Amino acid sequence: MRKTLSIAVAAVAAVATVAYLAVALPYAARRHSSVVCNRMAVVVADSDVNRLVRKEDIPAIFRAGGQTYFGKRLGEISTQQLEQALRERSLIREANVFTTVDGVLHVHILQRRPIVRVYAEDGQSFYIDSEGFILQPYGGYTSDVPIASGHITSPFPKRYKGSMFQHFSGGGKSDSLLLQLFAFARHLSGSPFWQAQVEQIYVTPQGRVELVPRVGAHVIRMGTLDGFEHKLRKLYTLYQKGLPLKGWNTYDMIDVSYGNQVVCRKKADSNKTI
């Protein structure tokens, strides 16, 4: 008897809860929709590492897309359209926009992670991120990544955005070089040592690659980027075992393009093979 009564009470409570929610939820939704938007709160993830997108940029992006929010009722604001306006910016990987009953428009931004900045011969400048997307700089902020410059031909139309893999027709010389630079920069970004050491990647007219390090008064000749992992391992061994004894400013050129050799040239001196 008691068990039957308990079941009946539970059933009545469940019905009452459903009835309450059926009335309360639409009321809460109507109340939420009628609240006027009074401010915007922006969170930009990883802003301590990347500063390509600023909080101050978000209102300008909305205005450029013809999207308004301040002073409007929350029910009149299309958060989907606001998200789409943000995702059209190449520097933004993901955007989440929502409103709360206190009248606040919340914007959460996830930036893309650039790994190299390219300065092409035609004057174009763009970042390549860790997934191979081309990022157009926006505003005055930059990212502390290696710079690739010199004789680099950009295969992209100006203001191109999207994955470079989707753009490439395949087989082009400039395509191959950028793919190699992307693979090389991604390798550098995966190593705290190389990420901190390599400042600039320069491509000569002959298609040879030279590196400018942050520490040391030398230029590193890589030759081509074929087998760059092996070449970097040779260079790392020299950094660990040779330069601490010889001095970081002893050489003005280090060449790792020759097989298993590392050729160093002292300042105003002849070549020396290690």
Beta strands, then each sheet from edge to edge (+ up, - down):
strand 1: 39-45
strand 2: 92-100
strand 3: 104-111
strand 4: 114-119
strand 5: 125-129
strand 6: 133-135
strand 7: 147-150
strand 8: 162-163
strand 9: 198-203
strand 10: 209-213
strand 11: 219-223
strand 12: 251-255
strand 13: 263-266
strand 14: 271-273
sheet 1: 1+ 3+ 2-
sheet 2: 8+ 6- 5+ 4- 7- 9- 10+ 11- 12- 13+ 14-
end
